[in-house]
Amino acid sequence: MPLQSFIPYLSSSDSMLRYATLFLLLCSFSSANALAEEDNSGRKGILADPLDFSKPPTLPKIQAPTKQQIQSSMDRGVAFLLKVQNPN
């Protein structure tokens, strides 16, 4: 449905129609942007303030893999590569 049917006085001027269309587009984008913003204040991240570089971030504690886990992972990888290797 053309914009002239919504606003009858715009049918006389092409430049008025362009400005009205631009205005409506800007309004829709600005309202969509305002609705898309999330409140991240309750969310816990690695850094409380991402721009504060006075101290390193506190990272979560993880369990390091054992030598046996690393070796078995490497063995599985080699077995996979040998299985899918092109015979020629």
GIDAZI-V52150 format. One record per helix or strand. SS is the DSSP state (helix for helix, strand for strand). FROM is the first residue (numbers start at 1). TO is the last residue. Records with the same first field share a line. If there is no record, write none. Layout:
SS = FROM-TO / FROM-TO
This chain:
helix = 3-6 / 8-12 / 14-36 / 67-84
